[in-house]
Amino acid sequence: MKQYNVGVIGATGMVGQRFITLLENHPWFNLVALAASARSAGKTYEEAVGSRWLMKTPMPESVKKMVVLDAAKVEEVAAKVDFVFCAVNMKKDEIKALEEAYAKAECPVVSNNSAHRFTPDVPMVVPEINADHIDIIPAQRKRLGTKRGFVAVKSNCSLQSYVPALHPLRKYGISDVLVCTYQAISGAGKTFETFPDILDNVIPYIGGEEEKSEQEPLKLWGHIEGDKIVSAESPRFTAQCLRVPVSDGHMGAVFVRFENKPSKEEILQAWKEFHGPAQDLELPSAPKQFLHYFEENDRPQPKLDRMLENGMAVSIGRLREDNQYDYKFVCLSHNTLRGAAGGAVLLAELLAAKGYFD
């Protein structure tokens, strides 16, 4: 695979920092540009971030002296790279405008943000689930008037725990899903030091999260029709999302009803055998075994299992029959790896493998 020069927009925030750690030794992507708000621009990355480096590993030496660019100077940033990752903290309409500006400057954008997730011709992709949605990109380019530029996004971080577990079971006709997510504080860009209110506490509301959890799976399971992606009409989702005192790792408690109820053995077999384009293409960040099932009653746990396969696998446990739904089980994924920056890097690898950055 050829090498691509890449940039990170929003490089000083928590997800931006995670991108930097993932790109440090990436075999395909060479990190050459960091961009952030005007107040960070002109400083070295080390100066701009200072004591706000939130990763467990040290700041890579390769970025410390890199001068941060102004993300608003689109042409300047775009001229240095083949594509950018975007993880900015701005209002949704501002993010939409910024990402489209990069696309129109012929700089593809792989976004961690939610702003474009329901733009009809923007693919929202989990590479194991709906890799074919990237086929909408030529229609998006036509709308934008670009040759290379486009925007592609990854889905909400909480979905990455339970939608992958449901996906191989769709052949049994999923009719209803109830999910309660228990979401780590890093999903809000926080640590225990910066979020004292979460200690000894659970917060039963995360703005916008329940709507995303109910609607985004249907776009993932939708199909391309002409120049847009049409969401699936079923199954029916209902969700509650809670913030819990965990550093990293989103859990989902899932209840599911089928039109053709499978046996427990059939479900376990479907999970064990499941693989997608990310595995088939042997993308560098792809987990070898995407779905892992734990037999123990007290697994998976964020502390023990979130880093499975470098934080890119999904852990499942406690599959059992339910007296209202057909089955219930629990799931876990690492929210800033599989759920955020890692999922975006995997999407970029898929786009690279399919020639969309050429």
N, C-alpha and C positions, 0 to 999 in steps of 0.2 A: 504493500500500500504506500502511495506517495505521502509525503509530509505536507501538512497544512499549517500555515501561520494563523494563530487565533488570538482573539482578545477577550477580555472579560469586562463587561459594562456593569457597574455596581460592585467593583472589586473590593471595596473596603468593608462591606457588610458581611454577615455570617455566611450566607450562601456563596457570596463572592469569594470569601476565604476558603470555603470548601472546594470550590472550583479550582483555586490555585493549588491546593494540596493534591487534587486528583490529576492535574495537568503537569505536575512537576516532572514526572518520568514517563509521560504518555508516549507510546510508540508511534502514534500517527500525528499528534497535535503538538505544535511548538508554541508555547505561550510567549508572545512578543509585545503585547499591549495591554495595559491596565487603564481603565477609565472610571471616573466617579464624578461626584458633583463638583461644581466650580470651587467650593471651599477646600477640596483636597487636591485639585489640579495644580501642577507645578511643584508639588512636594514629592520627595521620594516615597515609595510605598511604605517603607518603615516609618517615616515621619508621619504620613497620613493616618496610619492605623494606630501607631503608638502602643498604648497598653490595651487596646481593644482587640488584640489578636485572640480569638476565641477557640482555636483548634487545639487539640491535645498534643499534636506534633508541632515542633518549632516552625516558625516562618521560614520557607525555603530561602536559601542564600541568593538564589537566582533572581528573586523579585525584590529584595530589600532596597536595592539602589535604583530600581526601575522608576522613572518619573511618571507620576499619575497624570493622565490626560483628562481633559474636560469632556465628559460624555456628550455634552450638547454640541460639541464641534464634530459633527458627524463625518464630514468629508476627511478631516485630519485623521480620525481614528480608522475609518474605512480604508484609507489608502495604505495602511500598514498591515492589513490582515486579509486572509481568505474568507473568514467568517467570524462572528462574535457569539459568545454566550451572554445572555442578559439576565441580571438578577438585581434590578433596581428597586428602591423603596420610594415610590412616587404615587400620585393619584392615577387611577386606572386610565383616564382619558389621556393623561400625559405620557404614560407608558405606551399606549397604543400609538400615539403620534411619533414617539421616539423610535419605536421598533420599525414602524413603516418608513420613517426617514432613512434608517440604515438600509432597509430592503431596497428603497428607491435609489440609494447610492450604490447599488449593486453589491451590497454586503449582506449575505444571508445571516439571519438571526435565529439562534436556537435559544428559546426563552424558558426561564423558570417561572415567569410571571403569569398571572391569571388573566391579564387584560384581553388577550386575543383567543382565549380558549373557545369562545362561542362565535368567533368570526367564521362565517360559513365555509370559506375556502382556506382556512388555516388548519393544517393537520395537528391534532392533539394525540400524541402517540406514546404508547407503551410498547416497545419493540417486540415483545413476545406476544402481544395481543392483537394489535391492529396496524402492523407495519405497512400494509397496503394503502393506508390513508395518505402516505406521502405522494401517492399518484395524483393528488389534487393540486400539487405545486404548480404544474404548467398552467392551470386555470387561474391560480392566484397571480402568477407572473403576468398573465395577460391583463388582469384587472389593474395591476400596479404599473404596467408598462415597463417591466424589467426583463433582462436577459438572464442574469444570475440571481438577483436578489429575491428573497422570500422570507417569511416568518414561519417557523415551526415551533410548537410548544409541547411541554410535557404536562401531564395531568396533575391535579391536586395531590399533595403528599399523602393524605390519609387514605385515598383510594388504593394506593399501592399495596396496602396490607390485605384488603379483602377482595378486590376485583380480580387479581390474578388467581386466587383460590376458587372463585366462582366460574371463571372463564372456561376451564375444561369440562365443567358440569353443564354447560348450556345445551349440550346434546340431549339432556333429559328434560328440557323445557322448563326453565326456571320461571315461576310465575310471580313470586313475592319474595322480597328480601327486607329484613329488618336488621339494621346494624347500629351498634353503639360503639363509637370510637373513643379511645382513651389516649390523648395526644400529648406528646412530650413538649417541654417548654422551648426547645430549640426551634420548633415549628413557628414560634412567635419571635424568633431571633433573640431569645433570652437565655441566660444562664442563671443558676441559683443565686449568684452574687447580684445580678441585675434585676431579679424578679423575686424579692423577699415575700411578696404576698402569696406565692404558691406553696411556701413551706408549711407543712402540716395542713394542707388545704387541697380542695378540688374545686375548679371553677366550671359551672355547668353550662357555659356559653362561650362559643368562639365565633365571632362575627362572620357571617356568610358561609360558614363551613358546612352547615347542614344542607343548604341549597346545593352547594357544589357536590356533596356526597350523594345526593339523590339524582342530580342531573348529568354529571359528567360521565358516569358509567354508560349512560345511554348514547352519548356521543362516541365513546370508545367502541361500542358495539354497533354503531351505525354503519352506513354505506355511502359511497360516492354516487351522486345522481347529478349528471351534467356538470355544472361548475360549482357544486356545493356538497358538503357532507350532511346527510340527513340522519338525525338521531334515531336509534331504535325506539319502538313504542313500548316495549316491555323488556324486562319485568318491572313491576312496581317496586320502587325503593322508598323506604322511610328510614331516617337517620337521626340520631342524637350524638352530639360531639362534645366531649368534656376535656378540659385541660387538667392534666394530672402532674404531680411532682416527680417527673422522670426527666433526665437530661436529654436523652435521645431514644427514639423508638416509639412508633405509633402502633397501638393495639386495636383490633376490632373484634367485637363479640357479634357473631353473625348468626341469624336465624333465616332459614331458606325453605321455601315450599316449591315443589316440582309438579309439573303436569304428569310426568312418568317417573315415579319415585324410584331412584336407583337403590341398590343394596349398599351397605357400608363398605363392603369389599370393592364394589365397582367404583365408589368415590375415591377410596385410597389408591386404587390402581390408576385412575385417571390422573390423580395428582402426581403419582410416581413417574408416570410415562410422559407427562406433559413437557414439551419443549416448543420453542418458537423460532422465528427467524434470527433472533439474537444468538441463540445457541447454534443453529444450523450454519450461520455465517461465521461462527467463532469470533464474534466481535470481542475486542480486548477486555472490555469491562463486564461482559456477560457472565453471569454465574453458570457453572457447569450444570448444576441441578437447581432449577429455578424455584421449585416448590419442595420444601422439606417438611415431612410430617413427624412429629414427636409422639411416641407412645406414652410417655410419662404424663401423669395427671396434672402436674404442676408446670408444664412447659407448653409453649415457649414463654420466656421471660425476657424483657428488654435487656437487663443487665447481663444475662448469659448468652443471648441468642441474636442480638441486633447486628453483630459483626459477622454473621455467617456469610461465607463467600464474599469477604471484603465489604459486607454491608449491602450486597446487591441481591441476595436471595430473600424469599418470603418464607417465614416459618408458620406452620399450622399445627394445632393440637386440639385435644378434647372433642373430637368428632363423636356425636351421639345423637340418638333419636330424640325428638321433642314432642311434647303432648299437645302443642298447638300448631307448630310448623312441622315439617318433615324431619329436619336435622338442625343441629346447632354446632358451632365450632368457634375457635378463637384463632386469630391471625396476628402476625407481627411483621413489620418492616422498619428498616432504619430510615427515618424521615428526611435526613439531610443527605443521605447517600442514595439509596434506591429512590426515595421520595422526592429528592430535589436535584442537587448538582450531579450526583451519579447517574440518575435517570436521564438528565439532559445530555451528559457526556455519551451515554449509551445511544441515545437518539442521534447525536451527531455522528457517532460511529456508523450507524445504519445509513444515514444520509451520505456519508463519505463512501461507504461500500457500494452504494447505488449510484454514485457519480453526481450527486446534486451540488457538490461544491466545485466541480470542474468547469 
